[in-house]
């Protein structure tokens, strides 16, 4: 035992993976899937049975959850696909600065100021305009932040109470 060098770890994470494997045949519509290293939401699945000794194939049509871009993938149903670990967290909106960065507060009172108003798709741009308008009216907003594969984006907003401005 003393012959081995002791390894020192400068930094470590919790070990939570960005993705997990799941058999292609078990992935359904509205599920999540990684296509071209992008987290996507499945909008259509079709399974085709091939010839005498072939594998059944799953044809996935999915939309990137952050960019809205459409992707397609064809995988044998018995093979594993990567599925992203998608989490959703709610924050109370405290402030929006001139550059479009949001000041968000968690339930425990800690704040974060590293997220911007959503951009990139028509839907995200509309949401950003709606959030800004509601905030300017003095409404108290709770924003839902979607996180997958190291990316985060505000994906919905709800009003807690109407403002008094």
C-alpha positions as CSV (number, residue, x, y, z in Angstrom):
1,X,0.0,0.0,0.0
2,X,2.8,2.4,0.8
3,X,4.3,1.8,-2.7
4,X,1.4,3.6,-4.3
5,X,1.3,7.4,-4.7
6,X,-1.6,9.1,-3.0
7,X,-3.7,11.1,-5.5
8,X,-4.7,14.6,-4.6
9,X,-7.9,16.0,-6.0
10,X,-7.8,19.8,-6.6
11,X,-11.4,20.0,-7.5
12,X,-14.4,17.6,-7.6
13,X,-18.0,17.8,-8.4
14,X,-20.9,15.8,-7.0
15,X,-20.6,13.3,-9.8
16,X,-24.1,14.0,-11.2
17,X,-24.0,13.2,-14.9
18,X,-25.3,15.5,-17.6
19,X,-27.0,12.5,-19.3
20,X,-28.1,9.0,-18.6
21,X,-28.6,6.0,-21.0
22,X,-32.1,4.8,-21.9
23,X,-33.2,2.2,-24.4
24,X,-34.4,3.9,-27.6
25,X,-37.5,1.8,-27.7
26,X,-38.7,3.1,-24.4
27,X,-38.4,6.9,-25.2
28,X,-41.8,8.4,-25.9
29,X,-43.3,11.6,-27.2
30,X,-42.7,14.6,-24.9
31,X,-39.7,12.8,-23.4
32,X,-36.2,14.2,-23.7
33,X,-33.3,13.0,-25.9
34,X,-29.8,14.1,-26.8
35,X,-29.3,14.6,-30.5
36,X,-26.0,16.1,-31.9
37,X,-24.9,16.9,-28.3
38,X,-28.0,19.1,-27.8
39,X,-30.8,18.5,-25.2
40,X,-34.1,18.0,-27.2
41,X,-37.7,17.4,-26.4
42,X,-39.2,14.6,-28.5
43,X,-42.2,15.7,-30.7
44,X,-42.6,12.6,-32.8
45,X,-41.5,8.9,-32.5
46,X,-42.2,6.3,-35.2
47,X,-41.0,2.7,-35.0
48,X,-40.3,0.6,-38.1
49,X,-39.9,-3.1,-38.2
50,X,-37.2,-4.1,-40.6
51,X,-36.6,-7.3,-42.6
52,X,-36.1,-10.9,-41.5
53,X,-33.0,-10.4,-39.3
54,X,-32.8,-6.6,-39.0
55,X,-33.4,-4.5,-35.9
56,X,-36.5,-2.4,-35.4
57,X,-35.6,1.2,-35.8
58,X,-36.9,4.3,-33.9
59,X,-37.2,7.5,-35.9
60,X,-37.1,10.5,-33.5
61,X,-38.1,14.1,-34.4
62,X,-37.1,16.4,-31.6
63,X,-36.8,20.2,-30.9
64,X,-33.8,21.7,-29.1
65,X,-35.1,22.9,-25.7
66,X,-32.9,26.0,-25.8
67,X,-32.7,27.1,-29.5
68,X,-35.9,25.7,-30.9
69,X,-34.0,24.0,-33.7
70,X,-35.5,20.8,-35.1
71,X,-33.4,17.6,-35.1
72,X,-34.0,14.0,-36.4
73,X,-32.4,10.8,-35.4
74,X,-32.7,7.1,-36.4
75,X,-31.6,4.5,-33.9
76,X,-32.1,0.7,-33.5
77,X,-34.8,0.3,-30.8
78,X,-32.6,-2.1,-28.8
79,X,-29.7,0.4,-28.5
80,X,-29.2,3.0,-25.8
81,X,-29.7,6.7,-26.3
82,X,-28.5,9.5,-24.1
83,X,-31.2,11.3,-22.2
84,X,-30.4,14.7,-20.6
85,X,-31.0,15.3,-16.9
86,X,-33.4,18.2,-17.2
87,X,-34.3,20.1,-14.0
88,X,-36.6,23.1,-13.4
89,X,-36.1,25.6,-10.7
90,X,-38.4,28.6,-9.7
91,X,-37.0,32.0,-8.8
92,X,-38.6,35.3,-7.8
93,X,-37.7,38.1,-10.1
94,X,-36.0,40.9,-8.1
95,X,-34.7,43.2,-10.8
96,X,-33.7,43.5,-14.5
97,X,-30.7,45.6,-15.4
98,X,-29.9,47.6,-18.6
99,X,-28.1,44.7,-20.3
100,X,-31.0,42.3,-19.7
101,X,-29.5,40.4,-16.8
102,X,-32.0,39.2,-14.3
103,X,-31.6,39.4,-10.5
104,X,-33.3,36.3,-9.2
105,X,-34.0,35.1,-5.6
106,X,-34.4,31.5,-4.5
107,X,-36.9,30.4,-1.8
108,X,-34.0,30.4,0.8
109,X,-33.1,34.0,0.1
110,X,-29.9,33.6,-2.0
111,X,-29.8,35.6,-5.1
112,X,-28.1,35.0,-8.5
113,X,-27.5,37.5,-11.3
114,X,-25.9,35.4,-14.0
115,X,-29.0,34.7,-16.2
116,X,-30.2,36.9,-19.0
117,X,-33.7,37.5,-20.4
118,X,-34.5,34.6,-22.8
119,X,-33.5,35.0,-26.4
120,X,-32.9,32.8,-29.5
121,X,-36.4,31.8,-30.6
122,X,-39.6,33.8,-31.4
123,X,-41.2,32.2,-28.3
124,X,-38.3,33.2,-26.1
125,X,-38.2,36.8,-27.4
126,X,-42.0,37.1,-26.7
127,X,-41.4,35.8,-23.2
128,X,-38.6,38.3,-22.6
129,X,-40.9,41.2,-23.8
130,X,-43.7,39.9,-21.5
131,X,-41.4,39.6,-18.5
132,X,-40.1,43.1,-19.0
133,X,-43.6,44.6,-19.4
134,X,-45.0,42.8,-16.4
135,X,-42.0,43.8,-14.3
136,X,-42.3,47.4,-15.4
137,X,-46.0,47.4,-14.3
138,X,-44.8,46.4,-10.8
139,X,-46.1,42.8,-10.9
140,X,-44.4,40.2,-8.7
141,X,-43.2,37.4,-11.0
142,X,-41.9,33.9,-10.5
143,X,-39.7,32.7,-13.3
144,X,-39.1,29.0,-14.1
145,X,-35.6,28.2,-15.2
146,X,-34.9,25.1,-17.2
147,X,-31.4,23.5,-16.8
148,X,-29.9,20.7,-18.9
149,X,-26.4,19.8,-19.9
150,X,-24.8,22.9,-18.3
151,X,-27.1,25.4,-20.0
152,X,-29.9,27.4,-18.3
153,X,-32.7,29.5,-19.7
154,X,-35.8,31.1,-18.3
155,X,-38.7,29.2,-20.0
156,X,-41.8,30.5,-18.3
157,X,-43.2,33.2,-16.1
158,X,-46.2,33.5,-13.8
159,X,-47.6,36.5,-11.8
160,X,-48.0,36.1,-8.1
161,X,-49.9,39.4,-7.5
162,X,-50.7,42.4,-9.6
163,X,-48.5,45.4,-9.0
164,X,-49.5,48.8,-7.4
165,X,-47.6,51.2,-9.6
